[in-house]
Amino acid sequence: MPDQSSPYEPALHIVLHQPEIPYNTGSVGRTCVAVGAKLWLVRPLGFRVDDYYLRRAGLDYWEKLAWQVVENWEELQQALPSRQFWLFTKKAEASYLDAKYRRGDVLVFGSESAGLPEALLAEHSDTLLRIPTRADVRSLNLSNAVAVASYEALRQWT
């Protein structure tokens, strides 16, 4: 299980649940370095963590990234006990702007093709958040959604 020891105390934890596209994950990693977040990847992944495209999208920031791969959701929850989890989904009623983020919170995003599993959404129904978009758009790109949410959390702290 890859685990890059943290070069900093994470301000946030960004979780990609079963990501499929290495370019998106690489871009998310770059955002994590920019905001001081740790990136968590929940298996199965649609790529290898040594994937050329993953590192290419993260540019030279990947070596500065605090990241870890976990086998499943339960392992993630055990690694981050007593944390506030916020799950992002187009099925949520609440806007991401309504949440009160704290340092150390966990922002969770689903796979590019399927989003988060229904069981997780049901389990965390009181912490589901939506990034509003026009009806013409099915969803935002995963890396864009992570950037929008991460910077809103930082905006609230500064």
N, C-alpha and C positions, 0 to 999 in steps of 0.2 A: 504494500500500500504506500504509494508515494506521499511524502509529507515534507514540504519545504519548511524548515523552522522559520519562525517569524522574525524578520529583521526589525519589526516594530510591534507595538501593542495595537491590535486591530481596533479601529474605531467602529467598524461594522463587520458583519459576516455576510458575505454574498454566497448564496447557494444556487447552483444550477442542478436541477433534478433531471438526470438522464439527458444531458445535452447531446445533440447530434452533429452539429456543424463546428469543425475546429476553428474556422475563422471567427465565428461569433464568440467562442470561448476565449480565444486569444485576445479579442478586443475587450471582453469583459475583464480579463486579467490585467490589461493595461489600465482600465478604469479603476480597478481595485488598487493598483499601485498609486494612482493619482489621488485617491480619497483615503488611503490608509486602511483598506479593508482586506480581510482574508477571504480567499476564494475556496469554496468547498464544492467538490464535484461528486454527485451521488451516482453510482453505477446502476445500470450499464451505461457506458458512454458510446457514442457513435464514432469514436476515433481512439487512437492510442495516445497516451499522454506525452509520448515522445514524437508525436506527429509533426512533421515539417511545417504544415500549414497552421497548426496551433501556435507554434513558436513564431512563425513569420508574422502572423496577425498581431501578436503581442510585442513584436519588434524586440529591441534590446531590453525591454522592461521585465521580461519573464524571469530573469535571474534575481530581480528585486522583489518578486511577488511572493507573498506568504500564501501557500495553497496546500490543500490536502484532498485526497480521494478517499471516500468511504464506500463500503459495499452496499449499504442500504439506508433507508430513512431512520431506522431504529438506531443504527450506529451513529448517525449524525446527531440525533437527539441526546444520546448518551455523551457525546463529545461536547455538547453545548447545553448543559443543564441550567435551569433557572434563567433562561434567556427569553426575551420577547421575540416570537416568530411572527413575521408578516408575510403572507402568501399573496403573490400577485397573479391575478387571473381576470380575464375579460368577463367572467361570470359574477364578479363581485358587484355589490351595490355601492359600497363606500369608496370614495376617491382616495388616492394615495396622499392627497393634500390634507385630508382630515386626520390622518394618523399623527400621533405625538411620538416622534422617534427619540430614542435615547442611545447614548453611546453603548456599543456592544450588542445592539439589536441584530436580528437575523432576517435578511431579506431573501425570500425564496422565489425562484422563477422556474417554470416548467420547461419541457423540451420544446423545440421549435415547431414540431408538427402536431403535438398532442396537448401541450400545456401540462398542468399538474393533474395527477390522478384524482378521480372523484372521491376516493376514500380519504385522501389528505384534505381535500376541500371541506368535506363533511366534518372531519376531526378538528379543523381549525376555522369553523364557519364564522367565528366572532372576530377573526383577524385577517379576513380576506380584503384585498385592496385592488382597485382598478385604476389604470391610467386611461383617462377618457380619450376617445378618438371619435372622429366622424364615422357615421354608419358605413361609408364607402370603404373603410379600412378594417379588415378582419382583425389585425393585430399589429403591434409594433415589432420591429426587429428585436430579437432578444438583447443584443448588446445595447441598443438604444434604450430599451425599457430599464435595464440595469443602471445606465447612466442617469436617466431622468430621476429614478427613485433614490439613488445614492446621493445625488446632489441636492435633492429636497431634504434629505436627512441632515446633510452638512449645513444647508441654509438655516435650518432650525437651530443649530448649535451656535452659529456665529452671529 
